[in-house]
Amino acid sequence: MARRYDGIIVTFIYKAGLSIQRMRTNQTVNLYRSGTNPRSVRLPALASLLASLVLLTSCRSSEMPLAGTWKTYHNPRYNFEFPYPSSWTAEPPPDNQDGQAFRDPKNPQAEIRGWAGHQIKPITTKQSQQQAASVPPSKSNFTTAQGLSGALNVNIGPEISSMTLSLQQGDIRYHWQARSPSQQFDDYYRLFYYIAQQYRVPPPSQQP
């Protein structure tokens, strides 16, 4: 199920075989299992998490300056960059140098990573062009401090939650993702959101 808060798409992922049918605040959520009748349960923890997300997404990073020392990761292949806490440790980069990941040494399950790649242009026929024209383009719901529009999605899972940013500049797709245990996601949310805003990409003239 996906909900939109302040333009950010929030997707809730539940255990296998369960999906959200309907939700009303402080009431019930109808859950369906394959081959069984629907049942209603109360999810106070989910309501609390929703309230936290609404409060967090209603605040701008300029209103919530983040303390601490920072470093900046610069990708040598695609020239994108983003800040990260200086205390976080870098993971070994892949051989193709398309990105890098960093982890919180106090909580190894919390990580941020950025990567990029060229968008492959398929060989199109008249029929495929008509089919592509019938599919609406993805909507942008986020603007970086650099002024580049993109899509920011938040996935709330039963164990791990994530925030993912996708940007397009010329023929290159840029991505950034942050993850943490779901129970601690609200503690990291301000940090993740700030880093997503500070993600920078080169102008098309400086792309590889």
Sequence and secondary structure as in RCSB ss.txt:
>XXXX:A:sequence
MARRYDGIIVTFIYKAGLSIQRMRTNQTVNLYRSGTNPRSVRLPALASLLASLVLLTSCRSSEMPLAGTWKTYHN
PRYNFEFPYPSSWTAEPPPDNQDGQAFRDPKNPQAEIRGWAGHQIKPITTKQSQQQAASVPPSKSNFTTAQGLSG
ALNVNIGPEISSMTLSLQQGDIRYHWQARSPSQQFDDYYRLFYYIAQQYRVPPPSQQP
>XXXX:A:secstr
 EEEETTEEEEE  STT EEEEE TTS EEEE TTS  EEE  HHHHHHHHHHHHHHTS GGGS   S EEEEE 
TTT  EEEEETTSEE    TT  EEEEEETTEEEEEEEEEEEE       HHHHHHHHTS      EE TTS EE
EEEEEE SSEEEEEEEEEETTEEEEEEEEEEGGGHHHHHHHHHHHHHH B   GGG  
